[in-house]
């Protein structure tokens, strides 16, 4: 996070906090947040009023993140903030209120017993649970294991061997592979064995030290990190792809690097479609059309569509490519814009005048960005539907000087024809060029006509 990422308008009003909120659905039925005891997001009152997991990360002045869980949570002082308390606190509450609890050594069981005791008066309200406090921090670390992996592929990456577009998908693949439950179990077994051996070595060392100096020996304790704290991914941090004669692919052109990235997604689509136990993952790709031929863009968007249809998989794209947009359906598209008050809007795109997604139409709807290409699309659609004569009927006409075999004749045509002829016959300079206002009027007339035909 960079300080320049802060909203400049907000900074001027004294707000320097970057806030990102994400809502997760399709949650697992059971989770483990205390040692090995199973519980659930619902049982821990960690869900919002819609039954989803809502996480907010705040970055004050682009600094370290503060994590909050927005949940419909108990506020009764007798049983509130349990996720921020320790096991000794739970036992005090249980003893103080004579609460029946089947196991006073398991935190999840004690929390459940306390909340069950006050079930008629939990006083549930929407709260922001600070996940950076006390035991809630440990719980947040466990919760992260159930969240989807997030893989961002940027359009402009550094041209270095350590951070290339080519190495990046391999590193993401390593993270996915290491998230496989079977491999996680194997690593846990390895960590347990290594920990056992280290304990034996440290115990024997301390035993010998006690023979020479009991006082020093009694002040020393071996510190062995738990299995879940080990960063196995770092073991494979040097993964890379090399070209002919071990020349790093990073030294190739951006088009080649993006082409390799393209085929990573194609292969990933096939793999995830055939996989049964894939970990949830979100792919975010900036401008996938960068440095790619039109045909490659078509192949790429098909791969993304196939990838997004796989279980536990979501694909997010940003694009300025009409080829990419036309490869999608309306329900895949979202418009991000600002209203007159400067507030950001995210809107669904619904079928409008054209029966297919058109970047020209989307830009016109969202930003009033008018192009002659959009005029061509509307005109072509009306002709293709054999509605041209109906469209012309009753509209006022204007003079148009037409040349044919050296002869000039004056024709009476409607505004849309006048604009269309000048777009397609720039060699004819005998007529005044249409104005932007005329182009806009013609487009609006065609849009209104198409809309009327559908009503």
C-alpha positions as CSV (number, residue, x, y, z in Angstrom):
1,X,0.0,0.0,0.0
2,X,1.4,3.4,-1.0
3,X,0.5,6.8,0.5
4,X,-0.4,8.0,-3.0
5,X,-3.2,5.4,-3.0
6,X,-5.1,7.5,-0.5
7,X,-8.3,9.2,-1.9
8,X,-7.1,12.8,-2.5
9,X,-10.6,14.3,-2.1
10,X,-11.0,12.5,1.3
11,X,-7.5,13.6,2.4
12,X,-8.6,17.2,1.9
13,X,-11.5,16.6,4.3
14,X,-9.2,15.0,6.9
15,X,-9.8,11.4,6.1
16,X,-6.6,9.5,5.4
17,X,-7.8,6.0,5.9
18,X,-7.9,3.5,2.9
19,X,-10.8,1.1,3.6
20,X,-11.5,-2.1,1.7
21,X,-14.5,-4.3,2.5
22,X,-15.0,-7.8,1.0
23,X,-18.0,-10.1,1.6
24,X,-17.6,-13.9,1.3
25,X,-20.4,-16.4,0.7
26,X,-20.5,-20.1,0.2
27,X,-18.6,-20.6,3.5
28,X,-17.6,-24.0,4.9
29,X,-20.1,-25.7,7.3
30,X,-17.3,-26.2,9.9
31,X,-14.1,-24.4,10.8
32,X,-11.4,-24.8,13.3
33,X,-10.3,-21.6,15.1
34,X,-9.2,-23.1,18.5
35,X,-6.7,-25.9,18.4
36,X,-8.5,-28.8,16.8
37,X,-12.1,-28.2,18.0
38,X,-14.6,-27.7,15.2
39,X,-17.1,-24.8,15.2
40,X,-18.7,-22.7,12.6
41,X,-18.9,-19.0,11.5
42,X,-22.5,-19.0,12.5
43,X,-21.9,-20.5,15.9
44,X,-19.3,-17.9,16.6
45,X,-21.6,-15.0,15.5
46,X,-19.1,-14.0,12.8
47,X,-21.6,-13.5,10.0
48,X,-23.5,-10.3,9.0
49,X,-27.2,-10.1,8.8
50,X,-27.2,-11.7,5.4
51,X,-25.3,-14.8,6.7
52,X,-22.1,-13.8,4.9
53,X,-18.6,-13.2,6.2
54,X,-17.8,-9.5,5.9
55,X,-14.2,-8.4,6.3
56,X,-12.9,-4.8,6.3
57,X,-9.3,-3.8,6.1
58,X,-8.3,-0.3,7.1
59,X,-5.0,1.3,6.2
60,X,-4.5,4.6,8.3
61,X,-2.3,6.9,6.2
62,X,-1.5,3.8,4.0
63,X,0.2,2.2,7.0
64,X,-0.2,-1.3,8.4
65,X,-3.6,-2.9,8.0
66,X,-6.2,-3.1,10.8
67,X,-8.7,-5.9,10.3
68,X,-12.3,-5.8,11.4
69,X,-15.0,-8.5,11.1
70,X,-18.4,-6.9,10.6
71,X,-20.8,-9.3,12.2
72,X,-24.3,-9.5,13.8
73,X,-22.8,-10.1,17.2
74,X,-23.9,-10.3,20.9
75,X,-23.7,-7.0,22.8
76,X,-25.1,-8.1,26.2
77,X,-22.2,-7.1,28.5
78,X,-22.5,-10.5,30.2
79,X,-21.5,-12.3,27.0
80,X,-20.1,-9.7,24.7
81,X,-16.5,-9.6,23.3
82,X,-15.9,-13.3,24.0
83,X,-13.7,-13.5,21.0
84,X,-11.4,-11.0,22.6
85,X,-11.2,-12.9,25.9
86,X,-9.0,-15.7,27.1
87,X,-9.9,-19.2,28.4
88,X,-9.5,-18.0,32.0
89,X,-12.1,-15.3,31.4
90,X,-14.5,-17.9,30.0
91,X,-14.1,-20.0,33.1
92,X,-14.8,-17.0,35.3
93,X,-18.0,-16.2,33.4
94,X,-19.1,-19.9,33.6
95,X,-18.5,-20.1,37.3
96,X,-20.1,-16.7,38.0
97,X,-23.3,-17.6,36.3
98,X,-23.4,-21.3,37.1
99,X,-23.3,-22.2,33.4
100,X,-23.4,-25.8,32.3
101,X,-20.4,-26.5,30.1
102,X,-19.4,-30.0,28.9
103,X,-15.7,-29.1,28.6
104,X,-14.0,-26.2,30.4
105,X,-10.7,-26.6,28.5
106,X,-11.9,-25.9,25.0
107,X,-12.5,-22.3,24.1
108,X,-15.1,-22.9,21.4
109,X,-17.2,-25.1,23.7
110,X,-17.0,-22.6,26.5
111,X,-18.1,-19.7,24.2
112,X,-21.0,-21.8,22.9
113,X,-22.1,-22.6,26.5
114,X,-22.0,-19.0,27.5
115,X,-23.9,-17.7,24.5
116,X,-26.4,-20.6,24.9
117,X,-27.0,-19.5,28.5
118,X,-27.8,-16.0,27.4
119,X,-29.6,-17.0,24.2
120,X,-32.8,-15.2,25.1
121,X,-31.0,-11.9,25.7
122,X,-27.9,-11.8,23.4
123,X,-28.9,-8.3,22.1
124,X,-27.5,-9.0,18.7
125,X,-26.3,-5.9,16.8
126,X,-24.1,-5.1,13.9
127,X,-20.5,-4.7,15.2
128,X,-17.0,-4.3,14.0
129,X,-14.9,-6.9,15.8
130,X,-11.3,-5.7,16.0
131,X,-9.3,-8.7,14.8
132,X,-6.0,-7.2,15.9
133,X,-6.9,-7.5,19.6
134,X,-6.1,-10.3,22.0
135,X,-7.3,-13.8,20.9
136,X,-9.3,-12.3,18.0
137,X,-5.9,-11.9,16.3
138,X,-5.3,-15.6,16.5
139,X,-8.8,-16.3,15.3
140,X,-8.3,-14.1,12.3
141,X,-5.1,-16.0,11.4
142,X,-7.2,-19.2,11.4
143,X,-10.1,-17.6,9.4
144,X,-7.7,-16.6,6.6
145,X,-7.1,-20.3,5.9
146,X,-10.8,-20.5,4.7
147,X,-10.6,-17.5,2.5
148,X,-10.0,-17.8,-1.3
149,X,-6.5,-17.2,-2.6
150,X,-6.3,-13.9,-4.4
151,X,-4.0,-13.7,-7.5
152,X,-3.4,-10.4,-9.1
153,X,-1.8,-10.2,-12.6
154,X,-1.0,-6.6,-13.5
155,X,-0.8,-5.2,-17.0
156,X,2.4,-3.3,-16.3
157,X,5.0,-5.4,-14.3
158,X,8.6,-4.7,-13.4
159,X,11.1,-5.9,-16.0
160,X,13.2,-7.9,-13.5
161,X,14.0,-11.5,-13.1
162,X,12.5,-11.6,-9.6
163,X,9.1,-10.1,-10.6
164,X,8.2,-11.1,-14.1
165,X,4.8,-11.9,-15.6
166,X,6.2,-15.4,-16.4
167,X,7.4,-16.3,-12.9
168,X,4.3,-14.8,-11.3
169,X,1.8,-17.5,-12.4
170,X,4.3,-20.2,-11.3
171,X,4.5,-18.7,-7.9
172,X,0.7,-18.5,-7.7
173,X,0.7,-22.2,-8.7
174,X,3.0,-23.0,-5.9
175,X,0.7,-21.3,-3.4
176,X,-2.3,-23.3,-4.8
177,X,-0.4,-26.6,-4.7
178,X,0.8,-26.0,-1.1
179,X,-2.8,-25.2,-0.2
180,X,-3.9,-28.7,-1.1
181,X,-5.2,-30.5,2.1
182,X,-3.2,-33.6,1.4
183,X,0.0,-31.7,1.1
184,X,-0.8,-29.6,4.1
185,X,-1.2,-32.8,6.1
186,X,2.1,-34.1,4.8
187,X,3.9,-30.8,5.8
188,X,2.3,-31.0,9.2
189,X,3.7,-34.5,9.6
190,X,7.1,-33.3,8.5
191,X,7.0,-30.4,10.9
192,X,5.9,-32.6,13.7
193,X,8.8,-35.0,13.1
194,X,11.4,-32.2,12.8
195,X,10.0,-30.6,15.9
196,X,10.3,-34.0,17.8
197,X,13.9,-34.4,16.7
198,X,14.7,-30.8,17.6
199,X,13.1,-31.3,21.0
200,X,15.3,-34.3,21.6
201,X,18.4,-32.4,20.6
202,X,17.5,-29.4,22.8
203,X,16.6,-31.5,25.8
204,X,19.8,-33.5,25.6
205,X,21.8,-30.3,25.3
206,X,20.1,-28.7,28.3
207,X,20.6,-31.9,30.3
208,X,24.3,-31.7,29.7
209,X,24.3,-28.0,30.5
210,X,22.6,-28.8,33.9
211,X,25.5,-31.0,34.8
212,X,27.8,-28.1,34.4
213,X,25.7,-25.1,35.4
214,X,22.1,-25.8,36.6
215,X,21.3,-22.1,37.0
216,X,21.9,-21.2,33.4
217,X,20.1,-24.4,32.2
218,X,17.0,-23.5,34.1
219,X,16.7,-20.1,32.4
220,X,16.8,-21.6,28.9
221,X,13.9,-22.9,26.9
222,X,13.9,-24.1,23.2
223,X,11.6,-22.1,20.9
224,X,10.3,-24.2,18.0
225,X,7.7,-22.6,15.7
226,X,4.4,-24.4,15.1
227,X,3.8,-26.1,11.8
228,X,1.3,-23.4,10.6
229,X,3.9,-20.7,11.1
230,X,6.4,-22.3,8.7
231,X,6.6,-20.6,5.3
232,X,6.8,-23.6,3.0
233,X,6.2,-21.4,0.0
234,X,9.6,-19.8,0.4
235,X,11.3,-23.1,-0.3
236,X,10.0,-22.7,-3.9
237,X,10.5,-18.9,-4.3
238,X,13.1,-19.3,-7.1
239,X,10.7,-21.1,-9.5
240,X,11.0,-19.7,-13.0
241,X,10.8,-20.5,-16.7
242,X,13.8,-20.2,-19.0
243,X,13.9,-20.0,-22.8
244,X,16.4,-21.5,-25.2
245,X,19.9,-21.9,-23.8
246,X,18.7,-20.9,-20.4
247,X,17.9,-17.3,-21.4
248,X,15.2,-16.0,-19.0
249,X,11.9,-15.5,-20.6
250,X,11.9,-12.1,-18.8
251,X,14.3,-11.0,-21.5
252,X,11.8,-11.6,-24.2
253,X,9.3,-9.1,-25.4
254,X,6.1,-8.2,-23.4
255,X,3.9,-9.9,-26.0
256,X,5.7,-13.2,-25.5
257,X,5.5,-13.0,-21.8
258,X,1.8,-12.2,-21.9
259,X,1.4,-15.1,-24.3
260,X,2.9,-17.5,-21.8
261,X,0.6,-16.0,-19.1
262,X,-2.3,-16.5,-21.5
263,X,-1.6,-20.2,-21.7
264,X,-1.1,-20.5,-18.0
265,X,-4.8,-19.6,-17.7
266,X,-5.8,-21.9,-20.4
267,X,-4.0,-24.8,-18.7
268,X,-5.4,-23.7,-15.3
269,X,-8.9,-23.7,-16.7
270,X,-8.5,-27.4,-17.8
271,X,-6.9,-28.4,-14.5
272,X,-9.6,-26.8,-12.3
273,X,-12.4,-28.1,-14.4
274,X,-11.2,-31.7,-13.8
275,X,-10.2,-31.2,-10.1
276,X,-12.6,-32.1,-7.4
277,X,-11.0,-30.6,-4.3
278,X,-9.6,-27.3,-5.6
279,X,-9.1,-24.5,-3.1
280,X,-11.2,-21.4,-3.7
281,X,-9.4,-18.8,-5.7
282,X,-10.0,-15.4,-7.2
283,X,-8.0,-14.4,-10.3
284,X,-7.8,-10.6,-10.9
285,X,-6.3,-9.7,-14.3
286,X,-5.6,-6.2,-15.4
287,X,-6.2,-5.5,-19.2
288,X,-5.5,-9.0,-20.4
289,X,-5.5,-7.7,-24.0
290,X,-2.2,-5.9,-23.4
291,X,0.3,-6.7,-26.2
292,X,-1.9,-9.4,-27.6
293,X,-3.2,-9.9,-31.2
294,X,-7.0,-9.9,-31.6
295,X,-7.1,-13.7,-32.2
296,X,-5.1,-14.2,-29.0
297,X,-7.6,-12.0,-27.1
298,X,-10.5,-14.2,-28.3
299,X,-8.7,-17.4,-27.1
300,X,-7.9,-15.7,-23.8
301,X,-11.5,-14.7,-23.1
302,X,-12.7,-18.2,-23.9
303,X,-10.2,-19.5,-21.4
304,X,-11.4,-17.0,-18.7
305,X,-15.0,-18.0,-19.3
306,X,-14.1,-21.7,-18.9
307,X,-12.0,-20.9,-15.9
308,X,-14.8,-19.0,-14.2
309,X,-17.2,-21.9,-14.7
310,X,-15.0,-24.1,-12.6
311,X,-16.1,-24.8,-9.0
312,X,-14.8,-22.3,-6.3
313,X,-13.3,-20.0,-9.0
314,X,-14.0,-16.3,-9.7
315,X,-12.3,-14.2,-12.4
316,X,-12.2,-10.4,-12.4
317,X,-11.0,-8.5,-15.4
318,X,-10.5,-4.8,-16.3
319,X,-10.4,-4.1,-20.0
320,X,-10.5,-1.4,-22.8
321,X,-10.8,-4.0,-25.5
322,X,-14.0,-4.3,-27.6
323,X,-12.8,-7.8,-28.5
324,X,-12.8,-8.9,-24.9
325,X,-16.1,-7.2,-24.1
326,X,-17.8,-8.8,-27.1
327,X,-16.7,-12.2,-25.9
328,X,-18.7,-11.8,-22.8
329,X,-22.4,-11.6,-22.0
330,X,-24.2,-8.7,-20.4
331,X,-24.4,-10.3,-17.0
332,X,-20.6,-10.6,-16.9
333,X,-20.1,-6.8,-17.3
334,X,-20.0,-4.0,-14.7
335,X,-19.6,-0.3,-15.2
336,X,-17.4,1.6,-12.8
337,X,-18.0,5.4,-12.9
338,X,-18.5,8.5,-10.9
339,X,-21.7,10.4,-10.4
340,X,-22.1,14.2,-10.3
341,X,-21.2,14.2,-6.6
342,X,-17.9,12.4,-7.2
343,X,-19.1,9.1,-5.6
344,X,-18.1,5.9,-7.3
345,X,-20.8,3.7,-8.8
346,X,-20.7,0.1,-9.8
347,X,-23.6,-0.7,-12.1
348,X,-24.7,-3.8,-13.9
349,X,-24.9,-3.6,-17.7
350,X,-28.4,-4.5,-19.1
351,X,-29.2,-5.2,-22.7
352,X,-29.8,-1.9,-24.4
353,X,-30.1,-1.1,-28.1
354,X,-27.6,-3.6,-29.4
355,X,-28.2,-7.3,-28.9
356,X,-24.6,-8.0,-28.0
357,X,-22.1,-6.3,-25.6
358,X,-20.6,-3.3,-27.4
359,X,-17.7,-1.3,-25.8
360,X,-18.9,1.7,-27.9
361,X,-22.4,1.4,-26.4
362,X,-21.1,0.8,-22.9
363,X,-18.8,3.9,-23.1
364,X,-21.7,5.9,-24.4
365,X,-24.0,4.9,-21.6
366,X,-21.4,5.2,-18.9
367,X,-19.4,8.2,-20.0
368,X,-21.3,9.8,-22.9
369,X,-18.2,8.9,-24.9
370,X,-19.6,9.1,-28.4
371,X,-17.8,7.5,-31.4
372,X,-18.6,7.1,-35.1
373,X,-18.1,3.4,-34.6
374,X,-21.2,3.3,-32.4
375,X,-23.1,5.2,-35.0
376,X,-22.0,2.5,-37.5
377,X,-23.1,-0.3,-35.2
378,X,-26.6,1.2,-34.6
379,X,-27.1,1.9,-38.3
380,X,-25.9,-1.6,-39.3
381,X,-28.3,-3.2,-36.7
382,X,-31.3,-1.3,-38.1
383,X,-30.5,-2.3,-41.7
384,X,-29.8,-5.9,-40.7
385,X,-33.3,-6.1,-39.0
386,X,-34.8,-4.7,-42.3
387,X,-36.2,-1.7,-40.4
388,X,-34.4,1.1,-42.4
389,X,-37.4,2.3,-44.3
390,X,-39.5,2.4,-41.1
391,X,-36.8,4.4,-39.4
392,X,-36.6,7.0,-42.2
393,X,-40.3,7.4,-42.4
394,X,-41.5,10.9,-41.4
395,X,-38.0,12.3,-40.5
396,X,-36.9,15.7,-41.9
397,X,-34.4,15.7,-44.8
398,X,-31.4,17.8,-45.7
399,X,-29.3,18.5,-48.8
400,X,-26.5,16.1,-49.7
401,X,-24.2,16.6,-52.7
402,X,-23.4,13.3,-54.2
403,X,-20.8,12.7,-56.9
404,X,-20.9,9.9,-59.4
405,X,-18.6,9.6,-62.4
406,X,-17.7,13.2,-62.3
407,X,-21.3,14.4,-62.0
408,X,-22.7,16.1,-58.9
409,X,-26.4,15.7,-57.9
410,X,-28.3,17.0,-54.9
411,X,-30.2,14.4,-52.8
412,X,-32.6,14.9,-49.9
413,X,-31.6,12.5,-47.1
414,X,-32.2,12.3,-43.4
415,X,-29.6,13.3,-40.8
416,X,-28.6,9.7,-40.1
417,X,-27.8,9.1,-43.8
418,X,-25.9,12.4,-43.9
419,X,-23.7,11.3,-41.1
420,X,-23.3,7.8,-42.3
421,X,-22.3,8.9,-45.9
422,X,-19.6,11.2,-44.6
423,X,-18.2,8.5,-42.4
424,X,-18.0,6.0,-45.3
425,X,-17.1,8.5,-48.0
426,X,-14.5,10.9,-46.7
427,X,-13.3,11.5,-50.3
428,X,-16.5,13.5,-50.9
429,X,-15.6,17.0,-49.7
430,X,-18.6,18.8,-51.2
431,X,-20.6,18.7,-48.0
432,X,-20.1,20.4,-44.6
433,X,-18.7,18.0,-42.1
434,X,-21.3,16.9,-39.6
435,X,-21.0,18.4,-36.1
436,X,-20.7,16.5,-32.9
437,X,-24.2,17.7,-32.0
438,X,-25.5,16.2,-35.2
439,X,-23.7,12.9,-34.5
440,X,-25.2,12.8,-31.1
441,X,-28.7,13.6,-32.4
442,X,-28.5,10.8,-35.0
443,X,-27.3,8.3,-32.4
444,X,-30.1,9.2,-30.0
445,X,-32.7,8.9,-32.7
446,X,-31.5,5.4,-33.6
447,X,-31.4,4.4,-30.0
448,X,-35.0,5.7,-29.4
449,X,-36.2,3.9,-32.6
450,X,-34.7,0.6,-31.6
451,X,-36.2,0.9,-28.1
452,X,-39.6,1.6,-29.5
453,X,-39.4,-1.5,-31.7
454,X,-38.9,-3.6,-28.6
455,X,-41.7,-2.1,-26.6
